[in-house]
Amino acid sequence: MWREIVVEHPCQREKNWEVLVKVLDGCGLNDRYWIFTAAATNVEYAITVFDTVSEQEWTYDNSLGVASPAVTDIDAFACQP
């Protein structure tokens, strides 16, 4: 069982990383998958995380001109039995 991560945002240069997304298996601690994001940008973007097992989806947005906050979601997806 694995999760698919899709990051959609305009990228000016292919080697100019704007957003970092990290998914961790926290199933042993709180029976959830965790999602962390960080971005050093003020560009508009949307991060879509799609759980290919449960088919649930979460989207995190950042508006143009707004400094991107970090996301620390330790309750993102339930672990499957």
C-alpha positions in Angstrom: 0.0 0.0 0.0 1.4 3.4 -1.0 0.2 6.9 -1.6 0.5 8.9 -4.7 1.5 12.6 -4.4 0.8 15.2 -7.1 2.1 18.7 -6.8 0.7 21.2 -9.3 2.1 24.7 -9.6 3.7 26.9 -12.3 7.4 26.3 -12.3 9.6 29.0 -13.9 12.6 26.7 -14.2 12.8 22.9 -14.0 15.6 22.9 -11.5 14.0 25.6 -9.3 12.4 23.6 -6.5 9.5 25.6 -5.0 7.8 23.0 -2.7 8.9 20.0 -0.6 6.3 17.4 0.2 7.0 14.6 2.7 4.7 11.7 3.5 5.6 9.6 6.6 4.1 6.3 7.9 2.9 7.2 11.4 0.8 4.0 11.6 2.7 2.6 14.5 2.2 5.8 16.6 -1.3 7.1 15.8 -2.7 4.8 13.0 -2.3 7.7 10.5 -0.1 8.7 7.6 1.5 12.1 8.1 2.0 14.9 5.5 4.5 17.7 5.9 5.1 20.4 3.3 7.6 23.3 3.2 8.0 26.0 0.6 10.3 29.0 0.3 8.0 30.9 -2.1 5.1 33.2 -2.5 3.9 31.7 -5.8 0.4 30.3 -6.2 0.3 26.5 -5.9 -1.9 23.6 -4.9 -0.7 20.3 -3.5 -3.0 17.4 -4.0 -2.3 14.2 -2.0 -4.3 11.3 -3.3 -4.7 8.1 -1.2 -4.8 5.3 -3.9 -6.1 2.8 -1.3 -9.1 4.7 0.2 -9.4 7.1 -2.8 -9.5 10.1 -0.5 -7.9 13.4 -1.5 -6.5 16.4 0.4 -5.5 19.7 -1.2 -3.3 22.4 0.3 -3.3 25.8 -1.4 -1.1 28.9 -1.4 -2.3 32.2 -2.9 -0.1 34.3 -5.2 1.9 36.9 -3.2 1.4 35.1 0.1 4.4 33.6 1.9 3.8 29.8 2.0 3.2 28.4 5.5 4.5 25.0 6.5 1.9 22.2 6.8 2.3 19.6 9.5 -0.7 17.2 9.2 -0.3 14.2 11.4 -3.9 13.1 10.8 -3.9 13.0 7.0 -4.9 9.4 6.1 -6.0 6.5 8.1 -3.8 3.4 8.0 -5.5 0.3 6.4 -5.8 -2.9 8.5 
